[in-house]
Amino acid sequence: MAKPKAENKSDLMEKIVSLCKRRGFVFPGSEIYGGLQGFYDFGPLGVEMKNNLKRLWWDWMTREHDNIVGIDGAIITNPKVWEASGHLKNFVDPLVECKKCHHRFKADDINAECPDCGGNLTEPKVFNILVPTQLGVIEEEKTSAYLRGEACQTIYLDYKSVLDTTRLKIPFGICQIGKAFRNEVTPGNFLFRQREFEQWDLQWFCRPEEMEKWFEYWKSERMAWYKSIFTHPENLGFYQHEKLAHYAKKAFDIEYTASPVGKEMEGIHWRGDWDLSRHAEFSGQDLSYADLETGEKFIPNIVETSGGVDRAFLFLLLDAYCEEKDPAKDGASRVVLKLNPKIAPYKIAVFPLLANKPELVKMAKDIYDSLKTQFMAAWDDRGNIGKRYYAQDEIGTPFCVTVDFDSLEDKKVTVRERDSMKQERVEINELAEYIKKQLN
């Protein structure tokens, strides 16, 4: 399926931001107070789409893989966690300030001149992007802590408890979806770079000698999963990192290559035994794995797949957005989100052909009430039928059901498919099964 080209990449991004605000996908955080940079709220449609996306990921990880279990770790941990993980020492960015306009920038993001006004820059100062907080009720006795800068650390903290309470044997995985916080100097590009965001993480524990095999396995698996949910899978690709952490042998990003902003969506990382070894050292706990069959005892190596939920959300919208002509409406243009139906906020919308005809409204309402227990369904009786179709196209609803005067006689409804705009008459008593079949 060819995708009509947007006028330009920045134009597409502006249209997505506008659509998200106008139709209730994403709102600026604290907007009535002028907003807060790097924070966003997901509206009625956005939270449905995001929950659909997270459920797909969770089910794929925990139901389609017998040896992966999930946890939901705390956002605040003992501050020693971040010392052991290296974040207090290494989770830093060099910051420079323009002496003229006093805007601040990451030193790595600019050249010799300030991009705003051309003023001179201060010498770089290093700062840590962990977000500090305090615990306790008495001001003088509060304990310093941090909001987690990445979601994976609690998986390492719970690794031993998971082993002790399950029948998992190496190799196995622990996964998690959760919030993370970073005090970014330059948040921006809408959902791409935020100060509060959500990650999905898999930490795969395996034998050191099998790292190569499992790294390539998960690299392939994760790309295949993303391609299964994107409208245009040809827009996905790998980026191989040349600059690596000292513990890493390989690191790849899964990228949305057509992005008008940054491209990185998920990292596939060779973490080796760094994390468990560090936490064992700093906590004094034995985090080795004991193989009861062979008698071996060793620190497992880890393959990490860590992705941004909000970034995937953004890239899916960018990838699904389309403007096209409707030949049935004298070439009138429509905006349509050609989202994978499993991700779309609503699966079906139900309309009476005319809102001022009680017999049509009653039949349509009965159908809506019967479907809403099985699907996320929308009801709409505003304006004419064409405008209702276009409104549902714009939010990605795969199917629209219309009750007309013929429905009163033949007990059939018209089902319109979003992408092709083809219409089909379906028996009312077969409607639910028809929709299930189409969605699957």
C-alpha positions as CSV (number, residue, x, y, z in Angstrom):
1,M,0.0,0.0,0.0
2,A,1.6,3.2,-1.2
3,K,1.5,6.1,1.2
4,P,0.7,9.6,-0.2
5,K,3.7,11.9,0.5
6,A,3.2,14.6,3.0
7,E,4.0,18.2,1.9
8,N,7.2,17.9,4.1
9,K,8.2,16.3,7.3
10,S,7.6,19.2,9.6
11,D,4.2,19.8,8.0
12,L,3.3,16.2,8.8
13,M,4.4,16.6,12.4
14,E,2.3,19.8,12.8
15,K,-0.7,17.9,11.5
16,I,-0.2,15.0,13.9
17,V,0.1,17.4,16.9
18,S,-3.0,19.2,15.8
19,L,-5.0,16.0,15.3
20,C,-3.9,14.7,18.7
21,K,-5.2,17.8,20.5
22,R,-8.3,18.3,18.4
23,R,-9.6,14.7,18.6
24,G,-8.5,13.8,22.1
25,F,-5.4,11.7,21.7
26,V,-2.8,13.8,23.5
27,F,-3.1,17.1,25.5
28,P,-0.3,19.3,26.7
29,G,0.3,18.7,30.4
30,S,-1.0,21.4,32.8
31,E,-2.3,23.4,29.8
32,I,-4.6,25.7,31.8
33,Y,-1.5,26.9,33.7
34,G,0.5,27.5,30.5
35,G,1.8,23.9,30.3
36,L,5.0,22.3,31.5
37,Q,7.6,21.4,29.0
38,G,8.2,17.7,28.5
39,F,4.9,16.5,30.0
40,Y,1.8,15.3,28.2
41,D,-1.6,13.8,29.1
42,F,-3.2,11.1,27.0
43,G,-6.9,11.9,26.3
44,P,-9.9,9.6,25.8
45,L,-8.8,8.3,22.5
46,G,-5.1,8.3,23.3
47,V,-5.4,6.3,26.4
48,E,-7.5,3.6,24.6
49,M,-4.9,3.4,21.8
50,K,-2.0,3.3,24.2
51,N,-3.6,0.6,26.3
52,N,-4.3,-1.4,23.2
53,L,-0.6,-1.1,22.2
54,K,0.6,-2.1,25.7
55,R,-1.8,-5.0,25.9
56,L,-0.5,-6.3,22.5
57,W,3.1,-6.1,23.7
58,W,2.3,-7.7,27.1
59,D,0.3,-10.6,25.6
60,W,3.0,-11.2,23.0
61,M,5.7,-11.3,25.7
62,T,3.9,-13.3,28.4
63,R,1.5,-15.5,26.4
64,E,3.4,-16.3,23.2
65,H,6.6,-17.0,25.1
66,D,6.4,-19.7,27.8
67,N,9.5,-18.6,29.6
68,I,8.8,-14.9,30.1
69,V,7.0,-13.5,33.2
70,G,6.2,-9.9,34.1
71,I,6.6,-7.6,37.1
72,D,5.5,-4.1,38.0
73,G,8.3,-2.5,39.9
74,A,8.3,0.6,42.1
75,I,9.1,4.0,40.6
76,I,11.3,5.0,43.6
77,T,14.0,2.6,44.8
78,N,16.8,2.7,47.4
79,P,19.2,5.4,46.1
80,K,22.0,2.8,46.2
81,V,20.4,1.2,43.1
82,W,21.5,4.2,41.0
83,E,25.0,4.2,42.4
84,A,25.3,0.5,41.6
85,S,23.9,0.9,38.1
86,G,26.3,3.7,37.3
87,H,23.7,6.4,36.7
88,L,24.9,8.7,39.4
89,K,28.3,8.8,37.8
90,N,27.6,8.3,34.1
91,F,24.0,9.4,33.5
92,V,25.2,12.9,32.6
93,D,25.1,15.5,29.8
94,P,27.4,18.5,29.2
95,L,25.4,21.7,29.4
96,V,26.3,25.1,27.9
97,E,24.5,28.4,28.3
98,C,24.4,31.4,25.9
99,K,25.7,34.5,27.6
100,K,23.4,36.7,25.6
101,C,20.0,35.0,25.5
102,H,20.7,32.6,28.5
103,H,19.2,29.7,26.7
104,R,20.7,26.3,27.6
105,F,21.7,23.5,25.3
106,K,23.4,20.1,25.4
107,A,27.0,20.7,24.3
108,D,26.8,17.7,21.9
109,D,23.8,19.2,20.1
110,I,25.4,22.4,18.9
111,N,28.5,23.6,17.1
112,A,30.7,26.6,18.0
113,E,27.9,29.2,17.8
114,C,24.6,29.5,19.7
115,P,21.7,28.5,17.3
116,D,19.3,31.1,18.9
117,C,21.1,34.5,18.8
118,G,24.8,33.9,18.0
119,G,25.9,34.8,21.5
120,N,29.0,33.4,23.2
121,L,28.7,30.2,25.1
122,T,29.8,29.3,28.6
123,E,32.1,26.4,29.3
124,P,30.3,23.1,29.4
125,K,29.0,22.0,32.8
126,V,28.1,18.4,33.6
127,F,24.8,17.7,35.2
128,N,23.0,14.4,36.0
129,I,19.6,13.9,34.4
130,L,18.1,11.7,37.1
131,V,15.1,13.4,38.8
132,P,15.7,13.8,42.5
133,T,13.0,13.5,45.1
134,Q,12.7,13.4,48.9
135,L,11.0,11.0,51.3
136,G,9.8,11.7,54.8
137,V,7.4,14.0,56.6
138,I,9.8,16.0,58.7
139,E,11.8,18.5,56.6
140,E,15.1,18.1,58.4
141,E,14.9,14.3,58.3
142,K,13.9,13.7,54.7
143,T,15.8,11.1,52.7
144,S,17.1,11.8,49.2
145,A,16.0,9.5,46.5
146,Y,15.4,9.5,42.7
147,L,12.6,8.8,40.3
148,R,13.8,5.9,38.2
149,G,15.6,7.0,35.1
150,E,14.9,3.7,33.3
151,A,12.4,0.9,34.0
152,C,14.8,-2.1,33.8
153,Q,16.6,-1.7,37.2
154,T,13.7,-3.1,39.2
155,I,13.9,-6.2,37.0
156,Y,17.4,-6.8,38.2
157,L,16.4,-6.1,41.8
158,D,13.6,-8.7,41.5
159,Y,15.5,-11.3,39.5
160,K,16.3,-13.5,42.5
161,S,12.8,-13.2,43.9
162,V,11.3,-14.2,40.6
163,L,13.6,-17.2,40.4
164,D,12.7,-18.3,44.0
165,T,8.9,-18.0,43.3
166,T,8.6,-19.6,39.8
167,R,9.7,-22.7,38.0
168,L,11.8,-20.7,35.4
169,K,15.0,-22.2,34.2
170,I,17.7,-20.4,32.2
171,P,17.2,-19.1,29.6
172,F,14.2,-17.0,30.7
173,G,12.9,-13.4,30.6
174,I,11.4,-10.8,32.9
175,C,9.4,-8.0,31.3
176,Q,7.9,-4.8,32.5
177,I,6.0,-1.7,31.3
178,G,6.5,1.3,33.5
179,K,7.2,5.0,33.8
180,A,10.6,6.6,33.7
181,F,11.8,10.1,34.4
182,R,14.7,12.2,33.0
183,N,15.5,15.8,33.6
184,E,16.1,16.5,29.9
185,V,17.7,19.8,29.1
186,T,16.0,20.0,25.7
187,P,12.7,18.1,25.8
188,G,10.8,18.5,22.6
189,N,9.5,17.1,19.3
190,F,6.2,16.3,20.9
191,L,6.2,12.8,22.4
192,F,9.7,11.9,21.2
193,R,11.6,13.5,24.0
194,Q,9.8,13.9,27.3
195,R,10.7,14.2,31.0
196,E,8.1,11.7,32.0
197,F,7.6,8.7,29.6
198,E,6.8,5.0,29.5
199,Q,9.0,2.1,28.6
200,W,8.5,-1.5,27.8
201,D,11.5,-3.7,28.7
202,L,12.5,-7.3,28.4
203,Q,15.6,-8.5,30.2
204,W,16.6,-12.0,28.9
205,F,18.8,-14.0,31.1
206,C,21.0,-16.6,29.5
207,R,24.3,-18.5,29.6
208,P,27.3,-16.4,28.7
209,E,28.2,-18.7,25.8
210,E,24.8,-18.3,24.3
211,M,24.7,-14.5,24.2
212,E,25.3,-14.3,20.5
213,K,22.5,-16.6,19.6
214,W,19.9,-14.9,21.8
215,F,21.0,-11.4,20.8
216,E,20.3,-12.2,17.2
217,Y,17.1,-14.0,18.1
218,W,15.6,-11.0,20.0
219,K,16.8,-8.6,17.4
220,S,14.9,-10.5,14.8
221,E,11.8,-11.1,17.0
222,R,11.4,-7.5,18.0
223,M,11.7,-6.2,14.5
224,A,9.1,-8.8,13.3
225,W,6.7,-7.7,16.0
226,Y,7.0,-4.0,15.1
227,K,6.5,-4.8,11.4
228,S,3.3,-6.7,12.3
229,I,1.7,-3.6,13.7
230,F,2.9,-0.8,11.5
231,T,1.0,0.3,8.5
232,H,4.1,0.7,6.4
233,P,6.7,-1.8,7.7
234,E,9.1,-0.8,5.1
235,N,9.7,2.4,7.1
236,L,11.4,0.3,9.9
237,G,15.1,-0.4,10.0
238,F,18.1,-1.1,12.2
239,Y,20.8,1.3,13.3
240,Q,24.0,-0.2,14.7
241,H,25.8,1.8,17.4
242,E,29.5,2.2,16.9
243,K,30.1,3.9,20.3
244,L,29.3,1.3,22.9
245,A,29.1,1.1,26.7
246,H,32.1,-0.6,28.2
247,Y,30.1,-3.7,29.0
248,A,28.5,-4.0,25.6
249,K,29.6,-6.0,22.6
250,K,26.7,-4.9,20.4
251,A,23.9,-2.4,20.4
252,F,21.2,-1.8,17.7
253,D,18.2,0.5,17.6
254,I,15.0,-0.3,15.8
255,E,14.2,3.0,14.0
256,Y,11.2,4.5,12.3
257,T,13.2,5.8,9.4
258,A,10.5,8.1,8.0
259,S,10.3,10.1,11.2
260,P,10.4,13.9,10.9
261,V,12.0,14.0,14.3
262,G,14.3,11.5,16.0
263,K,14.1,7.9,14.8
264,E,15.0,5.6,17.7
265,M,12.1,3.5,19.0
266,E,13.7,0.5,20.7
267,G,17.2,-0.6,21.7
268,I,18.5,-4.2,21.5
269,H,21.4,-4.2,24.0
270,W,24.2,-6.6,24.9
271,R,24.4,-6.0,28.6
272,G,26.5,-9.0,29.6
273,D,26.8,-9.7,33.3
274,W,27.3,-6.0,34.2
275,D,24.0,-5.3,35.9
276,L,23.7,-8.4,38.1
277,S,27.4,-8.3,39.0
278,R,27.2,-4.6,40.1
279,H,24.0,-5.2,42.2
280,A,25.6,-8.2,43.7
281,E,28.7,-6.2,44.6
282,F,26.8,-3.2,46.1
283,S,24.1,-5.2,47.9
284,G,26.3,-8.0,49.1
285,Q,23.7,-10.5,47.8
286,D,24.6,-13.6,45.7
287,L,22.8,-13.1,42.4
288,S,24.4,-16.0,40.6
289,Y,22.2,-18.7,38.9
290,A,22.5,-22.3,40.1
291,D,21.8,-25.0,37.5
292,L,20.4,-27.9,39.5
293,E,20.9,-30.3,36.7
294,T,24.6,-29.6,36.0
295,G,25.7,-28.1,39.3
296,E,27.0,-25.0,37.6
297,K,26.8,-21.6,39.2
298,F,27.3,-18.4,37.2
299,I,26.1,-14.9,36.7
300,P,23.7,-14.9,33.8
301,N,24.3,-12.6,30.8
302,I,21.5,-10.3,29.7
303,V,20.0,-9.3,26.3
304,E,17.9,-6.2,26.8
305,T,15.1,-5.0,24.5
306,S,14.0,-1.6,25.8
307,G,11.5,0.5,23.9
308,G,9.6,3.8,24.3
309,V,5.9,3.2,24.4
310,D,5.2,6.9,23.7
311,R,7.6,6.9,20.8
312,A,6.0,3.8,19.3
313,F,2.6,5.6,19.8
314,L,3.9,8.7,17.9
315,F,5.5,6.7,15.1
316,L,2.3,4.7,14.6
317,L,0.3,7.8,14.2
318,L,2.8,9.3,11.8
319,D,2.9,6.1,9.8
320,A,-0.9,5.7,9.6
321,Y,-1.7,9.3,8.7
322,C,-3.0,9.7,5.2
323,E,-4.8,12.4,3.2
324,E,-6.7,11.2,0.1
325,K,-9.5,11.9,-2.3
326,D,-12.9,10.1,-2.0
327,P,-14.1,9.2,-5.5
328,A,-17.6,8.7,-4.1
329,K,-17.8,12.3,-2.9
330,D,-16.7,14.1,-6.1
331,G,-13.1,14.0,-5.1
332,A,-13.6,15.4,-1.6
333,S,-10.5,14.9,0.6
334,R,-10.5,13.0,3.8
335,V,-8.0,12.5,6.6
336,V,-7.7,8.8,7.6
337,L,-5.6,7.1,10.2
338,K,-4.9,3.7,8.7
339,L,-4.0,2.1,12.1
340,N,-3.8,-1.6,12.6
341,P,-7.4,-2.4,13.8
342,K,-5.9,-4.0,17.0
343,I,-4.5,-0.6,18.0
344,A,-7.3,1.7,16.9
345,P,-9.1,3.3,19.9
346,Y,-12.6,2.3,18.6
347,K,-13.2,-0.9,16.6
348,I,-16.6,0.0,15.4
349,A,-19.0,3.0,15.2
350,V,-22.8,2.7,15.0
351,F,-25.1,5.3,13.4
352,P,-28.7,5.7,12.6
353,L,-29.0,7.1,9.1
354,L,-31.2,9.9,10.3
355,A,-31.1,11.1,13.9
356,N,-34.7,12.4,13.8
357,K,-36.3,9.1,13.0
358,P,-37.1,7.3,16.3
359,E,-37.4,3.9,14.7
360,L,-33.9,4.1,13.2
361,V,-32.4,5.5,16.4
362,K,-33.9,2.7,18.5
363,M,-32.7,-0.1,16.2
364,A,-29.2,1.5,16.0
365,K,-29.1,2.0,19.8
366,D,-30.0,-1.7,20.4
367,I,-27.2,-2.8,18.0
368,Y,-24.7,-0.4,19.7
369,D,-25.7,-1.8,23.2
370,S,-25.2,-5.4,22.0
371,L,-21.8,-4.6,20.4
372,K,-20.2,-2.4,23.1
373,T,-19.8,-5.4,25.5
374,Q,-17.6,-7.1,22.9
375,F,-15.8,-4.2,21.2
376,M,-14.8,-0.7,22.0
377,A,-17.6,1.0,20.2
378,A,-18.6,4.6,19.4
379,W,-22.1,6.0,19.0
380,D,-22.6,9.0,16.7
381,D,-25.8,10.6,15.5
382,R,-24.5,14.1,14.8
383,G,-24.6,15.7,11.3
384,N,-25.0,13.9,8.0
385,I,-23.7,10.3,7.4
386,G,-20.8,11.5,5.3
387,K,-19.4,13.7,8.0
388,R,-19.8,10.9,10.5
389,Y,-17.8,8.6,8.3
390,Y,-15.0,11.1,7.9
391,A,-14.9,11.8,11.6
392,Q,-14.4,8.1,12.3
393,D,-11.8,7.9,9.5
394,E,-9.8,10.6,11.2
395,I,-9.5,8.7,14.5
396,G,-8.8,5.3,12.8
397,T,-12.1,3.4,13.5
398,P,-11.9,0.4,11.2
399,F,-15.7,-0.2,10.7
400,C,-18.8,1.9,10.7
401,V,-22.3,0.4,10.9
402,T,-25.3,2.3,9.6
403,V,-29.0,1.5,10.2
404,D,-31.2,2.7,7.4
405,F,-34.8,2.3,6.4
406,D,-34.1,-1.0,4.7
407,S,-32.8,-2.3,8.0
408,L,-36.2,-2.1,9.4
409,E,-37.4,-4.6,6.8
410,D,-34.5,-6.9,6.0
411,K,-32.8,-6.9,9.4
412,K,-29.5,-6.0,7.7
413,V,-27.1,-3.1,8.2
414,T,-24.5,-1.4,6.1
415,V,-20.9,-2.0,7.2
416,R,-18.3,0.4,5.8
417,E,-14.6,-0.5,5.9
418,R,-12.3,2.4,6.7
419,D,-9.4,2.0,4.2
420,S,-11.2,0.9,1.1
421,M,-14.5,2.6,2.0
422,K,-16.3,-0.4,0.6
423,Q,-19.7,-1.1,2.0
424,E,-21.4,-4.5,2.6
425,R,-24.8,-5.5,3.9
426,V,-24.6,-7.8,6.9
427,E,-27.3,-9.6,8.9
428,I,-27.8,-8.0,12.3
429,N,-27.7,-11.3,14.1
430,E,-24.3,-12.1,12.3
431,L,-22.8,-8.7,12.9
432,A,-20.7,-9.4,15.9
433,E,-19.1,-12.5,14.3
434,Y,-18.5,-10.6,11.1
435,I,-16.6,-7.9,13.0
436,K,-14.6,-10.4,15.0
437,K,-13.6,-12.2,11.8
438,Q,-12.5,-8.9,10.1
439,L,-10.5,-7.7,13.1
440,N,-8.6,-11.0,13.2
